């Protein structure tokens, strides 16, 4: 695979990783409900709480991809 194509794919992957948490949390009508419940907690609350480690993992993966990019010649 050509280096420019590889860099473009890496940039797209980084953009998707950074936009996924924003899209998942800003589209409120999708998760603004009470069911399904998890341990008695409405979906609205546990969905947002589940994004806390999810955001961290997305940011970690995006950071790893940018560090890998700096190491490439």
Helices and strands as residue ranges (DSSP letters): H 3-26, H 28-31, H 43-71
